[in-house]
């Protein structure tokens, strides 16, 4: 299995959002057997019928229809965790600002414990204003809510007694047990391309998942994250995850040279050929 942290090679994950949900479990089981590093599940709370905008540059409308099947991501990931042994399971990405941090922290901890420490926690500040309107939350406040929620979650996961009095959340001392298996917490992968997302990845996250960066743009942004992280006195490196095509071994070498730690690749062209496609991909690219 490729593992950038251990041998310099790019880790390879699979995007469940580009697959019919009826195959999520079967593909995850086979990917686990074949040695893929991770699977990543999409997340939304609700899709309003009338919506505008897109997370993808150049698009004016949401990339999915409002009637697309949506599942509770932590329930589904727990089911996948119970059916697999080694593969890591990530959110791509969880809209943490739409939840109270107690709810998000409890879901993360439960899955990390049940999976034996296999959770990768991808979060985003959200792009769908109408989803926030439906939840009766101020879309303009989302960045500050996400930052505050992350601060609280990290304390809940790592401190014995937690008290917080902020702009969006306030509570007297509480205790939060159990703690996650991964210490000090499961990796937080911050999604987004805006300067605020880079700042959040550098100061509050452990990884970064850009959505609209080209490979050529990555080194400059990675350098900026590294600079902000170092200025804040945070040791280590921010893990970089990016969705990219993988057709030849040289692709992975180029991605590694650009500072990418994990590629979310999509070997299939349709859900019907997903299982066969990941087998062929594994034979070509995954170490045995």
C-alpha positions in Angstrom: 0.0 0.0 0.0 1.3 3.4 -0.9 2.0 5.6 2.1 3.6 9.0 1.7 4.3 9.3 5.5 6.4 6.1 5.5 8.2 5.8 2.1 7.7 9.1 0.2 5.0 7.6 -2.1 1.7 9.2 -2.7 -1.3 7.7 -0.8 -4.3 6.8 -3.0 -7.9 7.3 -1.9 -11.2 6.7 -3.7 -14.1 9.2 -4.0 -17.4 7.6 -3.0 -19.2 10.7 -4.1 -18.6 9.7 -7.7 -20.2 6.3 -7.2 -23.7 5.0 -6.8 -24.3 4.7 -3.0 -25.5 1.1 -3.5 -21.9 0.2 -4.2 -20.2 2.1 -1.4 -19.8 -0.9 0.8 -18.8 -3.4 -1.9 -16.2 -1.0 -3.3 -14.9 -0.2 0.1 -14.5 -3.9 1.0 -12.7 -4.6 -2.3 -10.5 -1.5 -1.9 -9.6 -2.6 1.6 -8.6 -6.1 0.2 -6.6 -4.5 -2.7 -4.6 -2.1 -0.5 -6.0 1.3 -1.2 -5.2 3.8 1.5 -8.6 5.4 2.0 -12.2 6.0 0.8 -13.9 9.4 1.1 -17.6 10.0 1.6 -19.5 13.2 0.7 -21.7 15.0 3.2 -24.6 17.5 3.2 -27.3 18.1 5.7 -30.0 19.0 3.2 -30.4 20.1 -0.5 -32.9 22.9 -0.9 -35.0 22.7 -4.1 -34.0 26.2 -5.2 -30.3 26.7 -4.9 -27.5 28.6 -6.7 -23.8 28.4 -6.9 -21.2 25.6 -6.9 -18.0 24.6 -5.1 -16.4 24.3 -8.6 -15.0 27.4 -10.3 -16.9 28.4 -13.4 -20.2 26.7 -12.5 -23.3 28.7 -11.6 -25.5 25.8 -10.4 -25.1 23.1 -7.9 -23.2 20.0 -9.3 -25.9 17.6 -8.0 -29.7 17.7 -8.1 -31.7 18.4 -4.9 -33.1 14.9 -5.0 -29.7 13.2 -4.8 -29.7 10.5 -2.1 -28.0 11.8 1.1 -27.0 9.7 4.1 -25.8 10.5 7.6 -22.1 10.3 6.8 -20.9 9.0 10.2 -23.5 6.3 10.3 -22.5 5.1 6.9 -18.8 5.3 7.6 -19.3 3.3 10.8 -21.0 0.6 8.7 -18.1 0.6 6.3 -15.6 0.5 9.2 -17.4 -2.7 10.5 -17.0 -4.3 7.1 -13.3 -3.5 6.6 -10.0 -3.9 8.4 -7.3 -1.5 7.3 -8.6 1.1 4.9 -9.0 4.6 6.2 -12.4 6.4 6.0 -12.7 10.1 5.4 -15.3 12.8 5.0 -15.0 14.8 1.8 -16.1 17.2 3.3 -18.2 17.5 6.5 -20.1 20.8 7.0 -19.0 21.3 10.6 -20.4 24.8 10.8 -24.0 23.5 10.5 -23.6 21.5 13.7 -23.0 22.3 17.3 -19.4 21.2 18.1 -20.7 18.8 20.7 -22.5 16.9 18.0 -19.5 16.9 15.6 -17.0 16.0 18.3 -19.1 13.1 19.5 -19.6 11.7 16.0 -15.9 11.9 15.2 -14.9 10.2 18.5 -17.4 7.4 18.2 -16.3 6.5 14.7 -12.6 6.8 15.5 -13.1 4.4 18.5 -15.2 1.9 16.6 -12.9 1.9 13.5 -9.7 1.5 15.6 -8.4 4.9 14.7 -9.1 4.9 10.9 -10.9 8.2 10.6 -9.7 11.1 8.4 -11.9 14.2 9.2 -12.3 16.4 6.2 -14.2 19.6 6.9 -15.4 22.6 4.9 -16.9 26.0 5.6 -19.6 25.3 3.0 -20.6 26.8 -0.3 -24.4 26.2 -0.4 -26.1 29.3 1.1 -29.6 27.9 0.8 -28.5 24.9 3.0 -27.6 27.4 5.8 -30.9 29.3 5.2 -32.8 26.1 5.7 -31.0 25.4 8.9 -31.7 28.9 10.0 -28.1 29.9 10.4 -26.3 33.0 9.0 -24.3 32.0 5.9 -22.1 35.1 6.4 -21.0 33.8 9.8 -19.9 30.4 8.5 -16.1 31.1 8.6 -16.1 32.3 12.2 -18.4 29.4 13.2 -16.1 26.8 11.6 -13.0 28.3 13.3 -14.7 28.4 16.7 -16.2 24.9 16.3 -12.7 23.5 15.4 -11.1 25.2 18.5 -13.8 23.6 20.7 -13.6 20.1 19.1 -9.8 20.0 19.5 -10.2 20.8 23.2 -13.0 18.2 23.7 -10.8 15.6 22.1 -7.7 16.4 24.1 -8.5 18.1 27.4 -10.0 16.8 30.6 -12.3 19.7 31.4 -13.4 22.2 28.8 -15.1 25.6 29.2 -15.8 28.0 26.3 -17.3 31.4 25.9 -17.2 32.7 22.4 -19.1 34.5 19.7 -21.2 31.6 18.6 -20.9 29.0 21.3 -20.7 29.3 25.1 -20.8 26.7 27.9 -19.7 26.1 31.5 -17.1 23.4 32.3 -17.9 20.0 30.7 -16.2 16.7 30.4 -16.0 14.7 27.2 -15.2 11.0 27.2 -14.0 8.8 25.6 -11.3 10.6 23.7 -10.5 9.5 20.1 -8.0 6.7 19.5 -5.8 8.9 17.4 -3.8 11.4 19.4 -4.2 14.3 19.9 -7.2 13.9 17.5 -8.0 12.4 14.1 -6.4 14.5 11.4 -8.5 17.5 10.4 -8.3 18.1 6.6 -9.5 21.6 5.7 -11.3 21.9 2.4 -11.3 25.0 0.2 -9.2 27.3 -1.9 -9.8 30.8 -0.4 -7.2 32.6 1.7 -9.4 31.8 4.8 -9.2 28.1 4.0 -5.4 28.2 3.7 -5.2 30.1 7.0 -7.5 27.5 8.7 -5.5 24.6 7.4 -2.3 26.2 8.7 -3.5 27.2 12.1 -6.3 24.8 13.0 -6.0 21.8 10.6 -3.7 19.0 10.1 -4.3 18.7 6.3 -5.6 20.6 3.3 -8.0 19.6 0.6 -8.2 22.2 -2.2 -11.0 21.9 -4.7 -10.1 24.2 -7.5 -6.3 24.4 -7.4 -4.4 23.1 -10.5 -1.2 21.1 -9.9 0.8 24.1 -11.0 -0.8 26.4 -8.4 -0.1 24.0 -5.5 3.6 24.8 -4.6 2.8 28.5 -4.0 -0.2 27.7 -1.7 1.6 24.9 0.1 4.5 27.3 0.8 2.1 29.9 2.2 0.5 27.3 4.5 4.0 26.2 5.6 4.9 29.8 6.4 1.7 30.5 8.4 2.1 27.2 10.3 5.7 27.9 11.2 4.9 31.5 12.2 2.3 30.1 14.6 4.9 27.8 16.2 3.2 24.6 14.9 5.7 21.8 14.2 5.4 19.3 11.4 3.9 19.6 7.9 0.3 20.0 6.7 -0.8 16.9 4.7 -2.0 17.7 1.2 -4.8 15.8 -0.4 -6.0 16.6 -4.0 -8.3 14.9 -6.5 -6.2 14.2 -9.6 -6.2 11.7 -12.5 -3.8 8.8 -12.3 -3.0 7.2 -15.6 0.7 6.4 -15.4 3.3 5.9 -12.7 4.8 9.2 -13.8 1.7 11.0 -12.7 2.2 9.9 -9.1 5.9 11.0 -9.3 4.8 14.5 -10.6 2.3 14.8 -7.8 4.8 13.8 -5.1 7.2 16.4 -6.5 4.6 19.1 -6.3 4.1 18.4 -2.6 1.0 16.2 -2.7 0.7 13.5 0.0 -2.6 11.9 -1.1 -4.4 11.6 -4.4 -8.1 11.0 -4.5 -8.3 9.1 -7.8 -11.3 7.8 -9.6 -10.4 4.7 -11.6 -14.0 4.0 -12.9 -15.9 5.7 -15.7 -19.2 4.5 -14.4 -20.5 2.8 -11.3 -21.1 -0.4 -13.3 -17.4 -0.9 -13.9 -16.1 0.4 -10.5 -15.2 -3.0 -9.0 -13.3 -4.1 -12.1 -11.7 -0.7 -12.5 -10.2 -0.6 -9.0 -8.8 -4.1 -9.5 -7.0 -3.1 -12.7 -5.8 0.1 -11.0 -4.5 -1.8 -8.0 -2.6 -4.2 -10.3 -0.9 -1.3 -12.0 -0.2 1.2 -9.2 -0.4 -0.4 -5.7 2.5 -2.1 -4.1 1.9 -5.6 -2.9 
